[in-house]
Amino acid sequence: MYLSVRTKFSFALVGAAAWTALSLWLAQPWIADLSTHIGRAAALFLVLGIAIVPGFMNAFLLLSLLLDRRPPRRPLSHYPPLSILIAAYNEAASIADTLLSIDRQHYPGELQVIVIDDGSTDGTASIVRHEKVRYPWLGLLMQKQNAGKAHALNEGLKRAQHALLLTIDADSYLHHDALTSIVERYLQDPPDTRAVAGKVLVRNSRQNWVTRCQEWDYFHGIAAIKRMQSLYQGTLVAQGAFSLFDRATLVEVGGWPEVVGEDIVMTWALLEAGHRVGHCEDACLFTHAPATVRQLARQRQRWARGMLEAFRQHPTLLLRPRLSTFFVYWNLLFPWLDVAFTLGFIPGLIMALFGYYWIVGPMTLALMPIALAMSAVMFSIERKMFGRLGLRVRRNPSGFLIYVLAYSLVLQPASVLGYIDEILNTRKSWGTK
């Protein structure tokens, strides 16, 4: 039975609202008890932020995934030429592998690949020069000093020759047929589509426990969010690590702004201009994830700061009457949820270890069924997709346990620091991810 996108949205919204109403009713004793200790306003702030609102989001996501039926891609009679931009800063250890993965795509159309060396101090540029002998489609653009990823991409944009433009990170590896898949998805999506985000997965997931738990974040969390947003006609981030764009539209919106979160701010500029941003769930790229807690925290701090930059530069996106606006408002709730988790859940967890269950107690377990159901559905969806691509989901139970039990203890406090950085307008640090 065919269901329109708006019908699916309505089903998911009604179902999530029903779950939220039940959760709120069950939480009344918890709110009343906590109110005696910290006051009703603070109790509502914490209980809603820790349990009720995240429960609504999980329920909406679960129902949306169950309703999602993506139309299959079809081979094209002609594959258009493609310009690929790779911003590189001190990527001597990985750039040759990245270029090899492009060559192994055997993309049916013409390729133009530009590596923009953003003032590297290692041998990145010399490696690219050496590889130019092997790859006739490869070009090198040198920047005198490091000026950030956005600046590098914009310089590459000026020299891109083709109507379709793709960006990939310099420490990444494309799975076979990724270019063909993402181009097919772009050309077969609704006609107002001007960008398609690919699927980014973790390449160094066996390095240590930090990368093991990120494997589940990319495989489950990030992939599920993008899939849901694409269903409702508005992926909110076409990440610079792997996304396809209409070059003329990029020029029209001014390219990538020189901010910390250049990819989210640029994506919101596309949405504000009335365009659609899609997602290709089976065009896969494997990237190197942060390998230390410090690097991971700094990455998520930048991502959180980038979200506030997007709100600051594109506030009128909240007024657009389209389904994707729902997720813009959804993002507006993240600072509240992150603050509630950092100031409420983490201290509450410590208190629970000593027998004080004011904040973390039996009622917080109400989140578990819906979270586990969402994980099971997403795992089933992703495993089937992996099977079609000839990939195998590797066993990673320790990473999953850390992802479920401890991942947020790093991510959400880091996000709070990112919000503070943006509010105080501290010095911007772009980093590489």
C-alpha positions, 0 to 999 in steps of 0.5 A: 500500500502506497503512503505519501511522505506526509502520511508517513510523517503524520503516522510517526508524529501521532505515534510519537506523541502517544508514546510521549503522553504515556511517558509523561503520565508515568513520570508524574511521581518522578517529577513530584518526588524530584520537585521536593528536592530541587523545585518543580521548574528545575524538575520539569527541566531535567525530567523532560530534557533527560527522558520525555523529549528524547523518548519522543525523538526516539519514537518518531525515529523508530516509526519513521524507519519502519515506514521508510521504503526507498525507491531503488536506484536504476542505472543511467544511460549516461553518467555526467562528468564529475568534479571532485574536491579534496581539501588536504592538510598534512594528509601524507599518510592517507592521501595516496589511498584516497586517490587509489579508491577514486581510481578503483571506482571505474566511474563511467563518466569523466572525472576531474579531481582537485586536491587542495593542499591547504598549507601542509607541512608534511609531504602531502603535496609531493605525494600528489605530484607523484600520483599525477603520473598515474592518474590523468584526471588528478590536479593539485592546487597549492595554498601558501598557508593553512586557511581552513577547510572552507577556504580550501574548498572554495578555491577548488570550487572556482576551478571545478569544470563540471556541473556536478561536484563532489567533496570527500575527505583526504583521509577517506576510502570510497567503497566500490561503486560509491560514485556511481551510486550517489550520482544515480541517487542525485539524478533520480531524486525529486527535481528540486534536489541540489545536494545528496549526502553519502553514507560515512562509516568508520575505517579505523574502528579496530584501533581502540575503544574510542573508535569502536564505539564510534563505529556504532554511532556512524552505523546507527545514530548518524545513519538513522538520522540522515535516513529519516531526514531524507525521507521527509525531504530535508537532510540537514547536513551534507557533510564535507566528508562525502557529499554531491552538489550542484556546482551552480547552486553552490556558487549561488549560495556563496560556497562554504562559509568560513566558519567552524561548521562550514558544511551545516551552515552551507546546507542550511543555505541550500534549504533556505534557498528552497532546495532539497538535500537528499541522502544516499544510504548505499554510497559508502565512504570509510573515514578515520574517526578521532582516536582519542577522547580529546579528539572526539570531544573537540570534534563534537564541540565543533559540531555543536558550535556549527549548529549554533552558527547555522541558526545564527546565519539562517534563522528564517529557516524556522519559518519555512512551511515544509516538513524539514522545518520540523527537524530544524526545530528539533535541532533547536532542542539539542542545547536544552537536552545536552545541558539537562544531561550534563547538569542533571543525568551525570550528577544523578548517575553518581548520586544513584551509586550512593542510593539517591534515585532522585534523578536517575532511577527506575523511571529512566529505564523507560527509555530503554525499550524504545531505544533498543527497538530503534537499535534493532530496527536500524541494525536490521536495515543496515545489515540488509544494505551491507549485504547488498553491497557485499559488506559484512557487519563486523562483531563489535559487542564491546564498542556497542556497550560503550556506545550505549552506556558511556558514549553520551558522557563524552559527547553531550558535555562536549556539545555544551562546551561548543555552545558556550564557545559560540555564545562567548565568540571564542577563537575559532578552530576548524580542525580537520573533521 
